[in-house]
Amino acid sequence: MATIEEISGQGTPAFAKELRAMADEQLMAQQLVQQGAVHALSTLLKIGCTESNAVDMLASLRQNAQQIRKEADRRGKPNLFLSDQTAFN
């Protein structure tokens, strides 16, 4: 069974423990991240899980991420990631 990497990578009990220890802002951020992943994967399944569709979606997400980094720079805010965190390039 394929799984998405969890925060600690140590399974559900460790993940739940880490969630309980998070500040409210971190918990909200996790909700955004998880729902983004749910949306992306459900969209991929809806349109057809092909390499072409996945590559197109990844390219679109990477463009959006770059625009977010530029806006953070414009505002003088830190970027959480200087580059995309991908396993597929």
C-alpha positions in Angstrom: 0.0 0.0 0.0 1.3 3.4 -0.9 1.2 6.1 1.7 2.0 9.8 1.9 5.0 10.6 4.1 3.9 11.6 7.5 5.4 14.3 9.6 7.7 11.9 11.6 7.6 9.1 9.1 7.0 6.7 12.1 3.3 5.8 11.6 0.0 6.9 12.9 0.6 7.0 16.7 3.7 9.2 16.2 1.8 11.4 13.8 -1.1 11.9 16.2 1.4 12.7 19.0 3.1 15.3 16.9 -0.3 16.9 16.0 -1.2 17.2 19.7 2.1 19.0 20.3 1.6 21.5 17.5 0.7 25.2 18.0 -2.6 26.2 16.6 -1.0 27.9 13.6 0.9 24.7 12.7 -2.2 22.6 13.0 -4.0 25.0 10.6 -1.1 24.7 8.2 -1.3 21.0 8.4 -5.0 21.1 7.5 -4.1 23.2 4.4 -1.4 20.9 3.3 -3.5 17.7 3.8 -6.5 19.2 2.0 -4.3 20.3 -0.8 -2.9 16.8 -1.2 -6.4 15.3 -1.0 -7.7 17.7 -3.7 -4.7 17.0 -6.0 -5.0 13.3 -5.7 -8.8 13.2 -6.1 -8.5 15.5 -9.2 -5.9 13.1 -10.6 -8.1 10.2 -10.1 -11.1 12.0 -11.6 -9.3 13.1 -14.8 -7.4 9.8 -15.1 -4.2 8.9 -13.4 -1.8 9.0 -16.3 1.8 10.1 -16.2 1.0 12.9 -18.6 -1.8 14.2 -16.3 0.4 13.9 -13.2 3.3 15.7 -15.0 1.0 18.5 -16.1 -0.5 18.9 -12.6 3.0 18.9 -11.0 4.2 21.6 -13.5 1.1 23.7 -12.6 1.7 23.3 -8.9 5.4 24.2 -9.2 4.5 27.4 -11.1 2.1 28.3 -8.3 4.7 27.6 -5.7 7.2 29.8 -7.5 4.7 32.6 -7.6 4.1 32.2 -3.8 7.8 32.4 -3.2 8.0 35.6 -5.3 5.1 37.1 -3.3 6.7 36.2 0.0 10.0 37.8 -1.2 8.1 40.9 -2.3 6.5 41.2 1.2 9.9 40.6 2.9 8.5 37.3 4.4 10.5 34.1 4.8 10.0 31.3 2.3 9.5 27.9 3.9 11.1 26.2 0.9 13.7 27.7 -1.4 12.8 25.0 -4.0 10.0 22.5 -4.5 10.0 19.3 -2.4 9.5 16.7 -5.1 10.6 13.1 -5.6 10.0 13.4 -9.4 11.6 16.1 -11.5 
